[in-house]
Amino acid sequence: MNTNNNRKRIGCIDLPLKRVHIELTNICNFECVFCPKAQMKRPYGYMDVELAKRVINELKSNNICDKITFHIMGEPTLHPNFFEILDYAREKKINVGLTTNGAGLNGEVGRRLITYNIHQIDMSLQTPDERSFALRKAHNLSFKNYSEGILNFIKAYNVKEKGTILKVRFLNTRFSSKEITEKTNSISINSSADELRDNFSIWTNHIYDLLDIHGDKRERALERLNKLVSYRWNVVEIYKNIFFETYLLSNWTDAFNNKDVHNAWAGHCFGMRDHFGILYNGDVVLCCIDINGHTSVGNVQKSSLQEILSSPGVGTIINGFKRFRFVHPYCKKCQGAKSVIGWMLKPIGHIFSRTILKPFFYRQYNLWE
């Protein structure tokens, strides 16, 4: 690790990164039709407990990231030693984010989680009603039990841990790609501003009922939901540290696109610049949407993170990102296009939207000022 202009670095990486994704398992108890799980080529498995602890220790001791997030593929709470790993992270005093599908919040997992002061918990509700919940293929779990579990957990956790950020994620299909439409038979969830506002209002009212919020504050907050539009990445604070968030349904790169593409000649990527991922088998990947480990730059079972991140190969990739160029062949495919016109215009659009237009597409609202 070296220091340049008082900034800590490992190789070409400026530290700390915003987060590092740790995949405890790629096993999930849902079969969501909009998830790339069916296209995942890796075998199923769990991260070794001692490996998880070693990774957490190295991330903390080298101040590599502001927080770790248990998330890439799979449901992290299904790891048989999930709470042992969570205990170790707490012992090391590293900020923890957890992304969960929420299926376990109405049972023992939820009751145990309430005893932890986790930095952030993201609940992937995605499907806000019984009709759309059918897309989750959640086996014997009903929408009633599922939604009640999430709501009751929010109430219980908010009472106990006031500092934890709780986020409920909703799917937004306003700009679904042709590949996804073909795969999923035209999913429609929050695809218009009216539908988005209606669903946010319903779920806001559910939470306000639980928290006993009534009167003028409630009415003013609900009125502000009328500002939401479906083409933006909306982050709405409906109560102190309780957020609703919409994500546009994307094609998950190779998951819904098995066709030949023209490799990108330029573009923009946040990989290794604000985050990277570690798969359950120890592979270090450039970004959190690399579901098959195509961008693996090393394995933490064979080398330390410091050795991997400071390697010349990683340096070349990062320097390319900084110049809006892709070095890794998978990155070129990920950002590529099927048509020549798309190949010409897509890089310009990505760079412009992610560096100039990001504030326009990302909007945060506070209903509880």
Secondary structure per residue as TSV (DSSP state, phi and psi in degrees):
chain	resnum	aa	ss	phi	psi
A	1	M	-	360.0	136.4
A	2	N	E	-127.5	170.3
A	3	T	E	-122.5	132.0
A	4	N	E	-137.6	118.1
A	5	N	T	55.0	41.7
A	6	N	T	65.8	12.9
A	7	R	E	-105.2	130.7
A	8	K	E	-76.7	143.7
A	9	R	E	-143.5	153.5
A	10	I	E	-118.9	114.6
A	11	G	T	59.4	-122.6
A	12	C	T	-96.1	6.3
A	13	I	E	-95.1	122.2
A	14	D	E	-77.6	132.9
A	15	L	S	-112.5	153.9
A	16	P	-	-84.4	150.3
A	17	L	E	-73.1	162.8
A	18	K	E	-65.1	-39.2
A	19	R	E	-164.0	160.3
A	20	V	E	-127.0	126.4
A	21	H	E	-85.7	127.1
A	22	I	E	-115.5	118.3
A	23	E	-	-90.5	103.5
A	24	L	S	-72.5	-30.9
A	25	T	B	-160.1	154.1
A	26	N	S	-105.6	15.8
A	27	I	-	-90.5	136.6
A	28	C	-	-135.6	148.7
A	29	N	S	-94.3	5.8
A	30	F	-	-111.2	160.3
A	31	E	-	-128.3	52.3
A	32	C	-	-57.7	131.9
A	33	V	T	-70.7	-19.0
A	34	F	T	-95.8	4.3
A	35	C	S	-96.9	146.5
A	36	P	G	-80.0	13.5
A	37	K	G	-53.0	-40.7
A	38	A	G	-67.2	-22.1
A	39	Q	G	-94.9	-0.6
A	40	M	-	-72.3	128.2
A	41	K	-	-93.9	-13.3
A	42	R	S	-74.7	152.1
A	43	P	-	-69.4	158.5
A	44	Y	-	-82.0	147.7
A	45	G	-	-178.1	-177.8
A	46	Y	B	-124.2	147.5
A	47	M	-	-71.3	136.2
A	48	D	-	-60.8	137.3
A	49	V	H	-59.3	-46.0
A	50	E	H	-66.0	-32.9
A	51	L	H	-66.5	-43.8
A	52	A	H	-59.1	-42.3
A	53	K	H	-66.7	-39.6
A	54	R	H	-65.8	-39.5
A	55	V	H	-63.5	-46.3
A	56	I	H	-60.5	-42.5
A	57	N	H	-62.3	-43.2
A	58	E	H	-70.6	-38.7
A	59	L	H	-61.3	-42.5
A	60	K	H	-71.7	-48.5
A	61	S	H	-64.9	-29.0
A	62	N	T	-99.6	4.7
A	63	N	T	51.0	48.3
A	64	I	-	-76.6	-29.0
A	65	C	E	-146.9	158.9
A	66	D	E	-71.7	-32.3
A	67	K	E	-157.0	158.9
A	68	I	E	-102.6	150.1
A	69	T	E	-129.4	121.4
A	70	F	E	-79.0	93.9
A	71	H	-	-178.0	130.5
A	72	I	S	-156.9	-80.1
A	73	M	S	-115.3	165.2
A	74	G	S	81.7	172.8
A	75	E	-	-106.5	107.0
A	76	P	G	-59.2	-30.5
A	77	T	G	-71.8	-8.1
A	78	L	G	-79.6	-12.3
A	79	H	S	-60.9	129.2
A	80	P	T	-61.7	-20.6
A	81	N	T	-117.0	30.3
A	82	F	H	-54.8	-47.5
A	83	F	H	-73.6	-26.9
A	84	E	H	-65.3	-42.0
A	85	I	H	-67.4	-39.4
A	86	L	H	-64.5	-39.1
A	87	D	H	-60.8	-41.2
A	88	Y	H	-65.8	-41.5
A	89	A	H	-62.1	-38.9
A	90	R	H	-65.6	-40.8
A	91	E	H	-60.5	-37.3
A	92	K	T	-83.4	-2.8
A	93	K	T	56.9	45.3
A	94	I	-	-106.5	137.3
A	95	N	-	-64.0	134.7
A	96	V	E	-119.7	132.2
A	97	G	E	-111.6	141.6
A	98	L	E	-126.0	126.2
A	99	T	E	-108.5	119.5
A	100	T	E	-131.1	149.9
A	101	N	-	-76.4	-8.5
A	102	G	S	86.5	-1.8
A	103	A	T	-63.5	-31.0
A	104	G	T	-92.3	0.8
A	105	L	T	-72.3	-16.9
A	106	N	T	-93.3	10.6
A	107	G	S	-135.3	-146.9
A	108	E	H	-62.6	-38.9
A	109	V	H	-58.5	-46.9
A	110	G	H	-62.4	-42.8
A	111	R	H	-64.1	-37.1
A	112	R	H	-75.0	-37.3
A	113	L	H	-61.1	-32.9
A	114	I	T	-61.6	-22.5
A	115	T	T	-83.0	-3.1
A	116	Y	S	-108.0	140.3
A	117	N	-	-94.0	77.7
A	118	I	-	-81.0	144.0
A	119	H	S	-63.5	-45.8
A	120	Q	E	-151.8	136.8
A	121	I	E	-123.9	119.0
A	122	D	E	-103.4	121.8
A	123	M	E	-105.1	113.8
A	124	S	E	-82.0	74.3
A	125	L	E	-62.5	-48.6
A	126	Q	E	60.4	-59.8
A	127	T	-	-103.8	107.3
A	128	P	-	-83.1	-3.7
A	129	D	S	-143.4	173.1
A	130	E	H	-63.4	-36.2
A	131	R	H	-62.2	-51.7
A	132	S	H	-74.0	-24.7
A	133	F	H	-61.9	-24.7
A	134	A	G	-59.4	-24.9
A	135	L	G	-70.5	-12.8
A	136	R	G	-81.8	-21.8
A	137	K	-	47.4	61.0
A	138	A	-	-91.4	20.6
A	139	H	T	61.5	-120.8
A	140	N	T	-88.2	0.9
A	141	L	-	-81.5	122.8
A	142	S	-	-85.4	157.5
A	143	F	H	-62.6	-36.4
A	144	K	H	-60.2	-51.1
A	145	N	H	-66.0	-37.2
A	146	Y	H	-63.7	-52.6
A	147	S	H	-67.3	-39.3
A	148	E	H	-64.1	-36.6
A	149	G	H	-62.4	-43.6
A	150	I	H	-64.8	-46.0
A	151	L	H	-64.8	-44.5
A	152	N	H	-65.9	-35.3
A	153	F	H	-65.9	-43.3
A	154	I	H	-59.4	-44.4
A	155	K	H	-62.6	-49.2
A	156	A	H	-64.8	-41.5
A	157	Y	H	-72.3	-38.3
A	158	N	H	-63.7	-35.6
A	159	V	H	-67.1	-38.4
A	160	K	H	-88.4	-42.7
A	161	E	-	-122.1	89.6
A	162	K	T	-68.8	-23.4
A	163	G	T	-87.0	-11.7
A	164	T	-	-76.0	136.2
A	165	I	E	-84.0	123.7
A	166	L	E	-111.8	122.6
A	167	K	E	-121.3	133.3
A	168	V	E	-109.4	120.9
A	169	R	E	-98.4	135.0
A	170	F	E	-118.0	140.0
A	171	L	E	-76.1	147.5
A	172	N	E	-133.4	117.2
A	173	T	-	-106.2	25.6
A	174	R	T	-57.6	-39.6
A	175	F	T	-120.1	48.4
A	176	S	-	-62.8	137.3
A	177	S	-	-76.7	163.3
A	178	K	H	-61.6	-37.5
A	179	E	H	-62.7	-41.8
A	180	I	H	-68.2	-42.3
A	181	T	H	-57.8	-41.1
A	182	E	H	-66.1	-36.3
A	183	K	H	-78.7	-32.2
A	184	T	H	-114.3	7.9
A	185	N	T	57.6	48.3
A	186	S	-	60.2	64.5
A	187	I	-	-62.3	139.6
A	188	S	-	-134.0	106.1
A	189	I	S	-136.9	120.4
A	190	N	S	51.0	41.8
A	191	S	-	-85.9	-3.5
A	192	S	S	-134.5	162.0
A	193	A	H	-61.8	-40.9
A	194	D	H	-63.0	-43.5
A	195	E	H	-65.8	-41.3
A	196	L	H	-62.1	-46.3
A	197	R	H	-64.3	-40.7
A	198	D	H	-62.3	-46.5
A	199	N	H	-66.9	-39.5
A	200	F	H	-64.9	-38.0
A	201	S	H	-65.0	-43.6
A	202	I	H	-60.2	-48.4
A	203	W	H	-73.8	-31.1
A	204	T	H	-64.6	-43.3
A	205	N	H	-62.2	-39.1
A	206	H	H	-57.1	-47.2
A	207	I	H	-72.3	-38.0
A	208	Y	H	-64.5	-34.4
A	209	D	H	-62.7	-45.1
A	210	L	H	-64.1	-38.1
A	211	L	T	-89.8	3.1
A	212	D	T	58.4	49.4
A	213	I	-	-105.1	119.7
A	214	H	-	-139.0	-177.5
A	215	G	H	76.4	-152.2
A	216	D	H	-62.3	-38.6
A	217	K	H	-60.3	-42.4
A	218	R	H	-66.6	-43.8
A	219	E	H	-64.3	-43.5
A	220	R	H	-63.7	-40.1
A	221	A	H	-64.1	-44.4
A	222	L	H	-67.1	-32.8
A	223	E	H	-63.8	-35.3
A	224	R	H	-69.0	-18.8
A	225	L	G	-65.8	-17.5
A	226	N	G	-70.3	-6.6
A	227	K	G	-83.4	-12.8
A	228	L	-	-69.3	141.5
A	229	V	-	-128.9	152.4
A	230	S	T	-84.5	-7.8
A	231	Y	T	-92.5	2.9
A	232	R	S	-109.1	160.7
A	233	W	E	-84.8	100.6
A	234	N	E	-94.0	131.6
A	235	V	E	-124.2	115.1
A	236	V	E	-121.2	117.9
A	237	E	E	-86.7	105.1
A	238	I	E	-87.0	-20.5
A	239	Y	E	-156.6	166.0
A	240	K	T	-55.4	116.7
A	241	N	T	68.7	13.5
A	242	I	E	-116.9	118.8
A	243	F	E	-122.2	147.9
A	244	F	E	-108.2	143.9
A	245	E	E	-142.5	137.8
A	246	T	E	-107.6	140.3
A	247	Y	E	-122.4	131.1
A	248	L	E	-69.7	133.8
A	249	L	-	-68.1	118.4
A	250	S	-	-107.8	177.5
A	251	N	-	-91.0	9.3
A	252	W	T	49.9	39.2
A	253	T	G	52.0	-114.5
A	254	D	G	-72.6	-11.0
A	255	A	G	-63.5	-39.0
A	256	F	S	-112.5	12.8
A	257	N	-	-137.2	93.4
A	258	N	-	-99.8	8.9
A	259	K	S	-88.5	162.3
A	260	D	-	-68.2	142.9
A	261	V	-	-130.6	160.1
A	262	H	B	-83.2	120.7
A	263	N	-	-59.7	137.9
A	264	A	-	-63.1	138.2
A	265	W	S	-91.5	-14.7
A	266	A	S	-166.3	176.3
A	267	G	-	156.6	-172.6
A	268	H	-	-131.2	136.8
A	269	C	-	-145.3	142.5
A	270	F	-	-92.0	-1.4
A	271	G	B	-58.8	134.7
A	272	M	T	61.6	6.8
A	273	R	T	-111.4	-31.1
A	274	D	T	-131.5	-5.7
A	275	H	E	-166.0	165.4
A	276	F	E	-151.4	176.8
A	277	G	E	-127.5	155.6
A	278	I	E	-127.3	114.9
A	279	L	-	-74.8	164.7
A	280	Y	T	-60.4	-26.0
A	281	N	T	-86.7	1.2
A	282	G	S	101.3	-7.5
A	283	D	B	-64.2	132.1
A	284	V	E	-95.6	120.1
A	285	V	E	-115.1	156.4
A	286	L	S	-68.8	-29.6
A	287	C	S	-149.7	169.4
A	288	C	T	-81.7	-6.2
A	289	I	T	-103.5	9.3
A	290	D	-	-83.0	85.6
A	291	I	T	-75.6	-15.2
A	292	N	T	-115.8	6.5
A	293	G	-	72.4	26.1
A	294	H	T	-65.0	-28.4
A	295	T	T	-100.6	22.0
A	296	S	-	-56.8	129.3
A	297	V	-	-113.0	7.1
A	298	G	-	159.5	173.8
A	299	N	B	-134.1	128.5
A	300	V	T	-74.0	-5.8
A	301	Q	T	-79.8	-18.6
A	302	K	T	-109.7	-26.3
A	303	S	S	-141.6	159.6
A	304	S	-	-75.9	159.4
A	305	L	H	-61.1	-38.3
A	306	Q	H	-61.8	-40.4
A	307	E	H	-65.2	-41.7
A	308	I	H	-66.8	-48.8
A	309	L	H	-70.9	-23.9
A	310	S	T	-96.2	7.0
A	311	S	S	-69.8	151.7
A	312	P	H	-58.5	-36.4
A	313	G	H	-62.2	-44.4
A	314	V	H	-65.1	-39.9
A	315	G	H	-59.3	-41.9
A	316	T	H	-63.5	-41.9
A	317	I	H	-63.4	-46.1
A	318	I	H	-66.4	-42.4
A	319	N	H	-62.1	-32.8
A	320	G	H	-65.5	-45.4
A	321	F	H	-56.8	-41.6
A	322	K	H	-64.4	-24.9
A	323	R	T	-102.8	16.7
A	324	F	T	59.6	34.7
A	325	R	-	-122.4	146.7
A	326	F	-	-107.0	128.7
A	327	V	-	-99.3	-45.0
A	328	H	S	-69.0	134.4
A	329	P	H	-60.9	-33.6
A	330	Y	H	-70.0	-36.3
A	331	C	H	-60.9	-39.4
A	332	K	H	-62.5	-40.0
A	333	K	H	-71.1	-43.1
A	334	C	H	-55.3	-41.5
A	335	Q	T	-97.4	9.3
A	336	G	-	-77.8	-173.8
A	337	A	B	-144.7	154.8
A	338	K	S	-80.0	-26.6
A	339	S	S	-112.2	160.9
A	340	V	H	-66.8	-39.6
A	341	I	H	-63.6	-43.2
A	342	G	H	-61.6	-40.0
A	343	W	H	-60.7	-36.5
A	344	M	H	-74.1	-41.6
A	345	L	H	-94.6	-30.1
A	346	K	H	-58.4	-45.0
A	347	P	H	-60.0	-40.3
A	348	I	H	-64.3	-42.7
A	349	G	H	-63.0	-42.3
A	350	H	H	-63.3	-47.5
A	351	I	H	-62.7	-45.8
A	352	F	H	-65.2	-44.9
A	353	S	H	-70.7	-35.2
A	354	R	H	-89.0	-13.9
A	355	T	H	-111.8	-32.0
A	356	I	T	-107.8	-45.5
A	357	L	S	-93.1	-0.6
A	358	K	H	-53.5	-43.8
A	359	P	H	-61.4	-26.9
A	360	F	H	-74.1	-40.8
A	361	F	H	-85.2	-20.5
A	362	Y	E	-106.3	120.7
A	363	R	E	-134.7	128.8
A	364	Q	E	-111.1	131.6
A	365	Y	E	-118.7	144.6
A	366	N	E	-117.7	110.2
A	367	L	S	-84.3	-7.8
A	368	W	-	-122.8	53.4
A	369	E	-	-84.9	360.0
